[in-house]
């Protein structure tokens, strides 16, 4: 499965720009919640019980419902181990570091694929 780097970049920018709106302990403010919100096709469902708020999501196009972590993992292109770590284990700092690492790894692959000699000037 391929990571959705554009969505990861949007989440990272959101979290870095507004750190008070990032809380890995709250589905509405964690990386999974931001994936749902920033994707644009899904929305968090508000359940009657505050503890359940944000656990389920709704696809605005189809009416499909699902669990935030499952849908967010699909949107982000995460394998199960990545999703478990990012959504269940990582604290705020570790989640940001994970996103930065995923983005940097992708950027490195792109640069390697260009096969340009770094520092070489051509005329």
Beta strands, then each sheet from edge to edge (+ up, - down):
strand 1: 42-44
strand 2: 56-59
strand 3: 65-67
sheet 1: 1+ 2- 3+
end
